[in-house]
Amino acid sequence: MSEQKLSRTVRVISPQGLHARPADLLVKAAKRFACKIEIVKGHERVDCKSILEIFTLAAVEGTVLVIEAEGPDAEAALVALAELFDNSFFEGQEHN
């Protein structure tokens, strides 16, 4: 029996879009899960565990993306990744 593919729609809310720091956080979070995770923007589909592929999406503020996950921990992965988007990758909460 194959695993069911789950999906969650998210929106990029950061004025800077999905730039280097959030993309890095997204990849690090995705790599904690065993499931296959992809991000879909229109007809583009990229591996969520590859920062270079995420950059190709050029996701600016307001971009709607679909996160798809398939595997044993797909539901947990979607919850964790959607939380990053919902909280604008916690930008402005860390000061170096």
C-alpha positions in Angstrom: 0.0 0.0 0.0 1.5 3.4 -1.0 1.6 6.4 1.3 -1.0 9.1 0.7 0.3 12.4 -0.6 -0.8 15.3 1.7 -0.7 18.9 0.8 -0.9 22.3 2.5 -1.3 25.7 0.8 0.9 28.5 2.2 1.5 32.1 1.4 4.8 34.0 1.5 4.1 36.9 3.9 7.6 38.3 4.3 8.1 41.6 2.4 11.5 40.2 1.4 10.0 37.0 -0.1 11.5 33.6 0.3 15.1 34.8 0.4 18.3 33.0 1.7 17.5 32.9 5.4 14.0 31.6 5.2 14.9 29.2 2.4 17.7 27.8 4.7 15.3 27.4 7.6 12.8 25.6 5.3 15.5 23.2 4.0 16.8 22.4 7.5 13.3 21.8 8.7 12.4 19.6 5.7 15.5 17.5 6.2 14.4 16.5 9.7 11.7 14.4 8.1 12.0 11.1 6.2 9.1 11.8 3.8 9.5 13.3 0.3 8.6 17.0 0.4 8.0 19.2 -2.7 6.9 22.8 -3.1 4.7 23.6 -6.0 4.3 27.1 -7.6 2.0 27.0 -10.6 3.6 24.4 -12.9 6.9 24.4 -11.1 7.7 21.6 -8.6 10.9 21.6 -6.5 12.5 19.5 -3.8 12.0 21.2 -0.5 15.3 19.7 0.8 17.3 21.6 -1.9 18.0 25.3 -1.3 19.0 25.8 -4.9 15.7 24.4 -6.2 13.8 26.6 -3.7 15.6 29.7 -5.1 14.4 28.9 -8.6 10.8 29.6 -7.4 11.6 33.3 -7.0 8.8 33.4 -4.4 8.1 37.1 -3.6 5.7 38.4 -1.0 2.2 37.2 -1.7 3.2 34.1 -3.6 0.9 31.2 -2.9 2.8 27.8 -2.7 1.6 24.3 -2.1 3.7 22.0 0.0 3.2 18.3 -0.8 4.5 15.6 1.4 4.4 11.8 1.0 5.8 9.3 3.4 5.5 8.1 7.0 5.9 11.5 8.7 4.2 13.6 6.0 1.6 15.1 8.3 4.1 16.2 10.9 6.3 17.7 8.1 3.4 19.8 6.7 2.6 21.1 10.1 6.2 22.1 10.8 6.8 23.7 7.4 3.4 25.6 7.4 4.3 27.0 10.8 7.4 28.6 9.4 5.4 30.3 6.6 2.6 31.3 9.1 5.2 33.0 11.3 7.1 34.6 8.5 10.1 32.4 9.4 10.3 34.2 12.7 12.0 37.2 11.0 12.5 40.2 13.3 12.6 38.0 16.4 16.4 37.3 16.2 18.9 40.1 16.5 22.6 39.5 15.8 
